Amino acid sequence: MTATTTIILGGGWGGLTAAHHLRGLVSSEHRILVIERSATFSLGVSNLGLMTGERQSVRQISRDMANLKRPGIEWVHAEVTGLDPEARTVETNVGNHIGDHLVVALGTELAPEAIPGFEGVAHNLYDAEGAIAIHEDLEQCDGGRIAVLVAGAPFRCPAAPYEAAMLLEAWAREQGIRDRVDIDVYTPEGIPMAVAGPEIGAALCAFMDDRGIGYHFNRQVARIDATSHMIEFEDGGPVAYDLLVGIPPHRVPKVLQEAGLIDSSGYVPVHPQTLELLSDVDTLAVHYPGVYAIGDVAAVRLLNSMLLPKAGVFAEGEAQVVAAAIAAAINGEPKPRGFDGHGFCYVDVGDGLAAYGTGDFYAYPGPRVTMQDPTTRGRRAKEEYEDLLDIWFSVES
Ligand SMILES: Cc1cc2nc3c(=O)[nH]c(=O)nc-3n(C[C@H](O)[C@H](O)[C@H](O)COP(=O)(O)OP(=O)(O)OC[C@H]3O[C@@H](n4cnc5c(N)ncnc54)[C@H](O)[C@@H]3O)c2cc1C
């Protein structure tokens, strides 16, 4: 058997899942390269803990890529600067690579600069340092207006802004200052987690009603005025804030735009089962067999015309499917089953409770998702995402 090289672009939640699964399915002469520009790995979900103070530092929630435990996964510390899916070549700032199989798992980039006034004023919840800055402000807070502002959709983890609001509400109660704190969510969405259907949206609204959190839908921010502490919207009047928790607009990494791989969704269209890059989303014609995109970077169209949410659990499920497909191709085995669109989440509602939601996102005519009441067990299960840090990495160099 000829030795092959699989190149995984991006060593985040999806990319590292793909690398680990593939390593378990093919023999050691087959190379697995992970090209990742960051020297550390962390999960976005840990930012909520940094915000509340449950996690104390970036160091605590991250691991060094150099400490990847599993032999046979080669980390290339580099920035991907170009990609030719036809030739299966990848350009980086430190050299070029050619692969037999490519997995694009570059995630999303944040674009705070797209909203005038956002940078330097809003604390960016989606950045670990921003989450710590929120906590530092909370420590000085004795009351006031906290605004959780979603600056564009789609964004990672559709529940996260609402979780942040509920965690802040629980924090204010614990501090004994709830009567002096207003908490409001402003978002361009029509309902929370719209892709999961109206019942799930209503369930999230009910959680917020129970906690006295205000929510304001169809509010697209236009700019933030740091001097007057006002958020201005494209429609409707401005609102005042004392502490601004922001979720910046997201976009696909520039290198994929430059490679011409995105469609009108702004992301990379892929086959819903195989995750191979599509040339035509209507006929599901695969453009480059053996070239895959998974996780946040991928546009997976659902039967209700919406996109599969950008969440780590989907990145993980897709990564497992792609690893199995690559292994089958390498080992000369039949094609394995494709991705089935099932996913789940734990919505943190504060007070050590999380609600488990799960469903079939490939159902017709749209996703069928249910959500249970919040439990302590749900909260513990959510914390277990962070087990990946110890499963994949040794603790210190
Ligand atoms: C606050 C918050 C809470 C969340 N909560 C949850 C949750 O409860 N459940 C859940 O399922 N998901 C959650 N998510 C979402 C989850 O983190 C993402 O959906 C998941 O990380 C997507 O995985 P990915 O591999 O597609 O992208 P990522 O994990 O973002 O990985 C992409 C990687 O590519 C690298 N990269 C990008 N461009 C380049 C380049 N040019 N060259 C080299 N490397 C590059 C990046 O450095 C990054 O490491 C949350 C996210 C946030 C921010």
The ligand as an SDF file (V2000), in Angstrom:
LIG
                    3D

 53 58  0  0  0  0  0  0  0  0999 V2000
  -18.4150   31.5910   23.8620 C   0  0  0  0  0  0  0  0  0  0  0  0
  -18.5510   30.3260   23.0490 C   0  0  0  0  0  0  0  0  0  0  0  0
  -19.2910   29.2660   23.5390 C   0  0  0  0  0  0  0  0  0  0  0  0
  -19.4420   28.1010   22.7800 C   0  0  0  0  0  0  0  0  0  0  0  0
  -20.1650   27.0670   23.3010 N   0  0  0  0  0  0  0  0  0  0  0  0
  -20.3060   25.9330   22.5850 C   0  0  0  0  0  0  0  0  0  0  0  0
  -21.0390   24.8300   23.1110 C   0  0  0  0  0  0  0  0  0  0  0  0
  -21.5190   24.8630   24.2550 O   0  0  0  0  0  0  0  0  0  0  0  0
  -21.1920   23.7380   22.3390 N   0  0  0  0  0  0  0  0  0  0  0  0
  -20.6690   23.6680   21.0660 C   0  0  0  0  0  0  0  0  0  0  0  0
  -20.8540   22.6490   20.4090 O   0  0  0  0  0  0  0  0  0  0  0  0
  -19.9740   24.6910   20.5380 N   0  0  0  0  0  0  0  0  0  0  0  0
  -19.7760   25.8120   21.2560 C   0  0  0  0  0  0  0  0  0  0  0  0
  -19.0730   26.8610   20.7270 N   0  0  0  0  0  0  0  0  0  0  0  0
  -18.6870   26.8310   19.3000 C   0  0  0  0  0  0  0  0  0  0  0  0
  -17.4290   26.0390   19.0250 C   0  0  0  0  0  0  0  0  0  0  0  0
  -16.3350   26.5460   19.7570 O   0  0  0  0  0  0  0  0  0  0  0  0
  -17.1040   26.0940   17.5410 C   0  0  0  0  0  0  0  0  0  0  0  0
  -18.2440   25.8180   16.8110 O   0  0  0  0  0  0  0  0  0  0  0  0
  -16.0200   25.0780   17.2110 C   0  0  0  0  0  0  0  0  0  0  0  0
  -14.8080   25.4590   17.7960 O   0  0  0  0  0  0  0  0  0  0  0  0
  -15.8560   24.9260   15.7080 C   0  0  0  0  0  0  0  0  0  0  0  0
  -14.7830   24.0930   15.4310 O   0  0  0  0  0  0  0  0  0  0  0  0
  -13.9180   24.3200   14.1040 P   0  0  0  0  0  0  0  0  0  0  0  0
  -12.8730   23.2730   14.1150 O   0  0  0  0  0  0  0  0  0  0  0  0
  -14.7910   24.4610   12.9340 O   0  0  0  0  0  0  0  0  0  0  0  0
  -13.2670   25.7620   14.3020 O   0  0  0  0  0  0  0  0  0  0  0  0
  -12.2470   26.2290   15.4190 P   0  0  0  0  0  0  0  0  0  0  0  0
  -12.3740   25.4140   16.6310 O   0  0  0  0  0  0  0  0  0  0  0  0
  -12.4450   27.7060   15.5290 O   0  0  0  0  0  0  0  0  0  0  0  0
  -10.8320   25.9380   14.7950 O   0  0  0  0  0  0  0  0  0  0  0  0
  -10.3480   26.6260   13.6640 C   0  0  0  0  0  0  0  0  0  0  0  0
   -8.8300   26.6650   13.7710 C   0  0  0  0  0  0  0  0  0  0  0  0
   -8.2700   27.1180   12.5410 O   0  0  0  0  0  0  0  0  0  0  0  0
   -7.1630   27.9620   12.8410 C   0  0  0  0  0  0  0  0  0  0  0  0
   -6.9380   28.8380   11.6930 N   0  0  0  0  0  0  0  0  0  0  0  0
   -7.7960   29.7330   11.1540 C   0  0  0  0  0  0  0  0  0  0  0  0
   -7.2460   30.2990   10.0620 N   0  0  0  0  0  0  0  0  0  0  0  0
   -6.0110   29.7510    9.9220 C   0  0  0  0  0  0  0  0  0  0  0  0
   -4.9820   29.9050    8.9550 C   0  0  0  0  0  0  0  0  0  0  0  0
   -5.0900   30.7570    7.9140 N   0  0  0  0  0  0  0  0  0  0  0  0
   -3.8470   29.1740    9.0940 N   0  0  0  0  0  0  0  0  0  0  0  0
   -3.7170   28.2720   10.1210 C   0  0  0  0  0  0  0  0  0  0  0  0
   -4.6740   28.0890   11.0520 N   0  0  0  0  0  0  0  0  0  0  0  0
   -5.8050   28.8160   10.9560 C   0  0  0  0  0  0  0  0  0  0  0  0
   -7.6080   28.7250   14.0710 C   0  0  0  0  0  0  0  0  0  0  0  0
   -6.4840   29.2260   14.7800 O   0  0  0  0  0  0  0  0  0  0  0  0
   -8.3640   27.6530   14.8530 C   0  0  0  0  0  0  0  0  0  0  0  0
   -7.5470   26.9770   15.7790 O   0  0  0  0  0  0  0  0  0  0  0  0
  -18.8550   28.0110   21.4870 C   0  0  0  0  0  0  0  0  0  0  0  0
  -18.0850   29.0740   21.0000 C   0  0  0  0  0  0  0  0  0  0  0  0
  -17.9210   30.2170   21.7650 C   0  0  0  0  0  0  0  0  0  0  0  0
  -17.0650   31.3390   21.2220 C   0  0  0  0  0  0  0  0  0  0  0  0
  1  2  1  0
  2  3  1  0
  2 52  2  0
  3  4  2  0
  4  5  1  0
  4 50  1  0
  5  6  2  0
  6  7  1  0
  6 13  1  0
  7  8  2  0
  7  9  1  0
  9 10  1  0
 10 11  2  0
 10 12  1  0
 12 13  2  0
 13 14  1  0
 14 15  1  0
 14 50  1  0
 15 16  1  0
 16 17  1  0
 16 18  1  0
 18 19  1  0
 18 20  1  0
 20 21  1  0
 20 22  1  0
 22 23  1  0
 23 24  1  0
 24 25  2  0
 24 26  1  0
 24 27  1  0
 27 28  1  0
 28 29  2  0
 28 30  1  0
 28 31  1  0
 31 32  1  0
 32 33  1  0
 33 34  1  0
 33 48  1  0
 34 35  1  0
 35 36  1  0
 35 46  1  0
 36 37  1  0
 36 45  1  0
 37 38  2  0
 38 39  1  0
 39 40  1  0
 39 45  2  0
 40 41  1  0
 40 42  2  0
 42 43  1  0
 43 44  2  0
 44 45  1  0
 46 47  1  0
 46 48  1  0
 48 49  1  0
 50 51  2  0
 51 52  1  0
 52 53  1  0
M  END
$$$$
